[in-house]
Amino acid sequence: MNRINTNTSICVVGLGYVGLPLARLFSTHFDTIGYDINTHRVEEIMRGHDSTLEVSDELLQEAIRYHGFRCTNSLDDIRNSNFYIVTVPTPVDDKNRPDLSPLQGASETIGKVINQGDVVVYESTVYPGVTEEVCLPIIETVSGLKFNDDFYAGYSPERINPGDKLHTVERIKKVTSGSTPQVADYIDRVYNSVLVNGTHKAPSIKVAEASKIIENSQRDVNIAFMNELAKIFNAMDIDTHDVIEAASSKWNFMNFSPGLVGGHCISVDPYYLIEKAQVFGVMPHLMSNARRINDGMGSYVANQAIKLMNQKGILIKDASILILGITFKENCPDIRNTKVVDIVNSFKEYTNDITIFDPYANPEQVMREYGITVTQHCPESQYDAVILAVSHKEFLDMNIQSYAKTKSVFFDVKGVLPRHLVDGRL
């Protein structure tokens, strides 16, 4: 067995919402380079700007100017690294089956540059076994090196929460793991050197993989329960948020809220475990039902708003609709797997007079991804229905009543507007 190369020089492969903040942080302690196949993304970062808004321009420019941080899309530039971290997406296909092609591509890339004694750590969310059964054999094949003899591996699941300026990467407690006890110790030390709240060293790579996927699956199930309650209580004309507030007075009540479940994690990751569980003959009914409930909430919101319009005598055919927000969560530009699209598509069955206002979302990206027109400019018209879909801070300061006609419906998906201003909410 060759010795681990502990003269740490880091390469982060994948510079999205997870990779760039991590690479920027590591650059404060180690020689660090970022790698991404997207030339535009590399150029943007090297100009000192992050369009995901996860890293401020000030911090990014400081990393480039004073810490020597750099990004590239050239393999030759990363050959001298010896600690590779993979942070590429792990999406699902149109049938909600795991799509491992980004991970496989990243593994091929590392196989072309990895050397003896090097370490590769995966952070992408996967079902237990992907690192050792899918990724590392690719590296072996491409590189000609033997796993745990010539190179080593670990898994440290990402815990980035897009748009969250409190739980930033340096403040997150990280799970780490390694392919041997010595490698596990080394990886743990590397991560500990930049983290405020330290690490939890898992006993194996598979345990670390499983720990990540149940974090998001647990939230998905809990939110699905609240969404089911919201449907029940709305039918009974009981305010769900009042019920949650009352129940929260008990010390051990878990305070979740109903809502749309989109994005790159909670709405995707459970499908990875659902798929793998069935390979082992286990049908995860609870997780599958949670996914079904949460995936249906966009159309439910639209139908509730249409019901309220009918009650007010507002014709839904050709009605004017204003939807506030298209991103999957507040105060960030991330549109991945946003369920607001389901609200839009449900309304499109009755009207094409739909305006979507979102000051964060990139209109070109939304059009390219969903074929939907979005404006970043505050509208000045009045509408038959206004749907607050995302609680961007800008929306909370708006005079929402200025968008009302003589009679209009206001529906608050997030439950953040004053109650007397809205006709319905989850």
N, C-alpha and C positions, 0 to 999 in steps of 0.2 A: 504494500500500500504506500502510495506517495504521500508526502506531507502536504498539509493544507498551506496554501500561499496566504499568509496573514498580513502581507504588506498591502493593506486593503485599498483597492482602486475600484470605485463603484460605477457600474453602468446600469441605468434604469431604462428598460425597454417598454415603450408605451408612455406617451406624455399627455395623457388626458387628465380627467378630474382627480385621479389617484396618483399617477406617475409623476406629474410635475411638482405638486407640493412635496412629495417624498424626496424627489431628486434635489429640490431646492434646499430641503432640510439637511440632507446628507452632505451637501456641498459645504456646509458650515464646519464640518469636521474631517471630511475626506475629499480626495481628488474624485470628482464626480462628473460624469457625462450622461446626457440623456439621448436616447435613440428613438426615432419615430419614422415610419415610412411616409408620413404626410409632410411633404416639403413645405407647404404653406404653414403648417403648425410649427415646424422647426424655425422657419424664418420669422414668424410672429414672436415666438419666445425670445429669439436672439435680438429682436428689436426692443425687448424689455416689456412686452405686454402679454397678458394671459386672458384670452377671450372668455374662458370659463369663469373668470373672476375668483378662482380659488386662491391664487397667489397675487398679492397686490403688486402693482408696477414698481413700487418702492423696494419691496423685498426682492423681487426678481432682478431688478437692475443692480441691487446691492450684491446679490449672489454672482452675477456675471462680472461686475466690476472688481469686487474685492475678494471673492472666493474662487474665482476662476471657473465658475460653472459654465458649461457650454452644451450645445445640442447639435445633433447631426443626423443625417440619414445615410451616411456612408459607413459601410462595414469596416473599412480600413481604420476609421477613427476610434473604433471600440475594441480593437484586437488586443490592446495593452491593458484592458480592464481584467480584473480577476474575481470580482464579486458582482454577478449579474442578478438583477431583480426584474421580474416580469410582471407588468401591471396592465396587460391588455384586456379588452372586454371579454366577457363570457355570455353572449346573448343566447336567445332561443330562436328557432326558425318559425315559419308561419303556422306550424302545427304544435308549437310549444315544446319542441324537442331540443335538447342541448346542442348548441353549435360550437364545437371545439376548434373550428378552423383558425380563429385568431391565435389561440394558444399553440396550435400545431405549427403555424407559421412562425411565431416567435421562437419556438423550440428549434426549428430549422435554422433560423438566424443565429441563435446562440451556438448551435452545433458547428457553424462555419467559423466561429472565432474563438471558441473555448480552448483552453490549454490545460496541461497537467497541473493539478493542485488548485484549480479554480473551483468556485462555488456558485451555484445558481439557486436563487430563492424565488418561488412563485407566490404571488399575492392575489391573483385572480380567483374569484369565488367559483368553486367546483364541487362536485360530489366526491366523497372519499374514494381515493384510488387513482384519480386522474394524474396527479403528479408522477407517481411511480409507474403507473401502467400505461399511460399515454405519452406524456411529455418526455420523460427521461429516455425511453427507448429511441425516440426520434433524435435526441442529442447524441446518443451512442452511435446510431447508424450514420449520421452526417459527419460526426467528428472522428469516428474510429476509436474513440476513447471508451474505457470501461467505467461504468458508474460504480462509485465507492472504492475504486482502485485508482483511477486517473482523475476523476472529478467527483464533486460532492453536491448535495442538494439539501434544500430545506423548504418549508412552507410557512409563511407568515401572513395570515389573511388581512386584507385591507379593511379599514374601518372608517374610511372617509365618508362624511355626511355632507353632500354638496350644499353650499350656501351657509353652512354652519360656521360662524366665526368664533364660537366658544370651544367646541370640540375639534380643534385643529389637529393636524397630524402629530405635532410634537407633544400634544397633551393627551393623546389617546394611549391607553394601555394596550400594548400589542401582544398577541399570542405568537410565539416563535416555536420552531421545531427544526430538527436536522436529521440527516440520514444515518449518522453515527452519533454516539454520545459526545465525541470531541467536536464534531461539526456543529451539533446543536448548541454546545457551549459557545463556540466561536460566533455563530449567527446571533445568539442571544446577546453577546457582548457588543457586537456591532450595532444592533438596534438600541440597546440600552444607552449607548454613548450619546444618542441624540434625543431620547425621549424623557420628558419630565416625569411621567408617572410609571416608567419602567415597563416590564414585560411579564408575561406568564409563559414559562417554558413547558410546552406540551410534551408528553412522553413519546409521541410518534407523529409523522407527517399526516397520517390518516386521521388521527385525533384532531389535529389542528384544522384539517380540511372540514371535518364534520362539525367542529365548533362554530365555524363561520356560517355554514349553511343553515344551522338551526337557529342562529341569532335572527336572521331575516325571516325564516319560516315561522318562528314563534310570533313575531310582530304581525305577520300576514294573517295568522289564525286569530289573533286577538282583535285585529281591526275588522276582520270578517264577522266576528261575533257582534261587534258594535254596529256594523252595517246592517246586520240582520235585526238587531234591536231597533235601529232607526226605522226600518220598514214597518216593524210591528207597532211602534209607538206613534209613527205618523198616521197609520191606519186608525189608531185609537184616539187621535187628536191630542196626544201628549208630547210635550217638548222633550226630545231625547237629551238635550244638554242639561235641562233641569233635573232629569233623572240621574244623569252621571254626576252632577254636582252634589245631589243628595247622597248618592251611594258613596261618593268619595270621602264623606265624613267618617267612614269606617277606616280604621288604621291600616288594614291589609287589602283594601280594594285597589285593583290595578286600573289606573286611570288612563284608558284609551278613548279615542274619539272616532266617530264614523267619518268616512271620507273616501276620496278617490285614491287608489293605490297604484301608482305608476312608477316610472323611473327605472334605473338599471339594476336595482337590487331586490327590493321586497317583492316586486311583481314578477321577477324572473327567476331568482335563485331557488324557490321551492320546486320549480319544475325539474331542476337538476336532481334533487333528492327523490322526487316522485318517480322519475325515470329509472334511477338506479335501484330504488326499492323494489320495483316490479321485476327487475332482473333476478332478485333474490327471492321472488315469490311472495312479496309483501305488498298488499294494496293499501296505500296510505289514504284512506277515505277522508279523514279530517282535513288533511292538507289539500286534497283535490277539491273538496267542497268549498274550502276557504278561497281557493283560487277562482272557482266558479262565481261565488258571491261577489268577490271584489272586482272581478272583471266585468260584472254586470252593472256596476254602480253608475257609470256614465249615462247609460240609457235610462236608468231609474231616475236620475236627476232631471233629465229632459222631460220624461213622462210626468213627473211631479209638477214641473213648471207648466206644462201644457194643461194639466188638470186645473191648476190655479187660474190659468188664462180663461179656460172654459167657464169656470165659476164666475169670473168677472165679465163674461160676455165678450171677450177678446177673441176674434177669429184667428186661429193659428195659421190658416192658409195665407201665405204671402205676408205674414206678420214680420215686423222688424225686431231683430234680436241683437242685443249687445252681450257679448261674453267677455268678462274681465279676466284675462290670464289664459295662457296656453302651455306654459312650462309645467313640469310635473310637480314642482313645489315652489314655495315662495322665495323671492329675493335671490334667484339664481337663473341663469339662462338655459338650463338643462331641459331639453325637450324630449329626451329619450323615453319612449314608451309612455308618453303622457296620456292619461285617460280623459282629458278634456276633449280630445279628438272624438271620443264616443258621444259626448254631449253634442258636439257640432254635427256629426253625422246623423244623429237622431233628429235634430231640428231640420236638417236638409231634406227630410222626407216630406216636409210641409212647406218650407220656405227657403229661398236662396238669399233673402235679405238679412244676412248675418254679418255683423261686424265683430272682429276679435281684436281687442286692444291689449297689448302686453309690452311694457317698456323694456323688458329684459330679453325677450326672445328675438333671435335673428330671423327676420322675415324670409330671407333667402333659404335658410336652413329648413324652416317650417314648410315652405313651398316644395322644396326638394324632397323632404321626408314624407309629407302628408298631403301635398297638393292643396293646401289651405292658405288663404291670404290673411296676413296679420299686419296690423299697423302698430307702430311704436309711438304714434301721435295721438294725444287725447282727443276723442271724438267730441263733436259739438252738437250732435243731433239728439232727438228724443226717440224712445223705443217702446215697443209694446211689452217687451220683457227684458230684464237685466239679470244676468247670472254672474254672481261673483264666484268664479271657479278656483282662483288662486289668491291667497292673501298677501300679495305684494304690499310692502309698506306704503307705496304710493297710493294704492287703492283705499287704504284706511283713512287717508286725509282728504279724499275726494268728497264733493257734495253729490252723493249718488242720486239724490232726488232731482237734480238738474237734468237727468236723463229721462224723466218720467213724462209721459203724455197725460191727458186728462185721467185716463185709467191705465195703469201698467202693473206688471207683476215683477217683484224683486225676489230672487231666490238666492240664499246665502249658503253655498256648499260648505264653507269653512266654519260657519257659526261665529263670525268675528264682528259682524255689523250690529249696531244697536237694534234690539229686537223690534222696536216700534216702526222701524224703517222697512222691514222685510215681510213678505207674505208667507214665505216658507224657508225652511232650512233643514239640513240633515240632522 
